[in-house]
Amino acid sequence: MSLEITESEKLQMNTKEFLNEHSFEEIHEMLDKLYSGWAGHAAVQVETEERLKTLIFFDELKQFFEKIEESN
């Protein structure tokens, strides 16, 4: 019998540890701060398409955490 931890189990353990260390409220606040800081920097240095892709990514990431929060 193998006692080796699979990649999926490692991911689950890391995700659980992360969520135990950070509340969903904190995660949302940090994502907002990260995006706001990036958007301020990117406003003059990044093409419109790249800003849009990043905004969509942040929105999808927030939705991902919301789904996890709802399932708990």
C-alpha positions as CSV (number, residue, x, y, z in Angstrom):
1,M,0.0,0.0,0.0
2,S,1.4,3.4,-1.1
3,L,1.5,6.2,1.4
4,E,2.5,8.7,-1.2
5,I,0.4,11.9,-1.4
6,T,-1.0,12.5,-4.9
7,E,-0.8,15.9,-6.6
8,S,-4.6,16.3,-6.1
9,E,-4.3,15.6,-2.4
10,K,-1.4,18.1,-2.1
11,L,-3.6,20.7,-3.9
12,Q,-6.5,20.0,-1.5
13,M,-4.3,20.3,1.5
14,N,-2.7,23.5,0.3
15,T,-6.0,25.0,-0.5
16,K,-7.5,24.1,2.8
17,E,-4.5,25.5,4.6
18,F,-4.7,28.8,2.7
19,L,-8.4,29.1,3.5
20,N,-7.8,28.4,7.1
21,E,-5.3,31.2,7.3
22,H,-7.3,33.8,5.4
23,S,-10.9,34.7,5.7
24,F,-13.0,35.1,2.6
25,E,-13.5,38.8,3.5
26,E,-9.7,39.2,3.7
27,I,-9.2,37.5,0.4
28,H,-11.8,39.8,-1.3
29,E,-10.2,42.9,0.2
30,M,-6.7,41.8,-0.9
31,L,-7.9,41.1,-4.4
32,D,-9.5,44.5,-4.6
33,K,-6.3,46.1,-3.3
34,L,-4.1,44.2,-5.8
35,Y,-6.3,45.1,-8.7
36,S,-6.6,48.7,-7.7
37,G,-2.8,49.0,-7.4
38,W,-2.3,47.2,-10.7
39,A,-5.0,49.3,-12.5
40,G,-3.4,52.5,-11.3
41,H,0.0,51.4,-12.6
42,A,-1.4,50.0,-15.8
43,A,-3.5,52.9,-16.7
44,V,-0.6,54.5,-18.6
45,Q,1.6,51.6,-19.4
46,V,-0.6,48.7,-20.5
47,E,-2.7,48.3,-23.6
48,T,-6.5,48.3,-23.3
49,E,-6.8,44.6,-24.2
50,E,-4.3,43.6,-21.5
51,R,-6.2,45.7,-18.9
52,L,-9.5,44.0,-19.9
53,K,-7.9,40.6,-19.7
54,T,-6.6,41.3,-16.2
55,L,-9.9,42.8,-15.1
56,I,-11.7,39.6,-16.3
57,F,-9.1,37.5,-14.5
58,F,-9.6,39.3,-11.2
59,D,-13.4,39.0,-11.6
60,E,-13.2,35.3,-12.3
61,L,-10.8,34.8,-9.3
62,K,-13.3,36.6,-7.0
63,Q,-16.1,34.4,-8.3
64,F,-14.0,31.3,-7.7
65,F,-13.5,32.2,-4.1
66,E,-17.2,33.1,-3.7
67,K,-18.2,29.7,-5.0
68,I,-15.8,28.1,-2.5
69,E,-17.2,30.2,0.3
70,E,-20.8,29.2,-0.7
71,S,-19.9,25.6,-0.6
72,N,-18.6,25.8,3.0
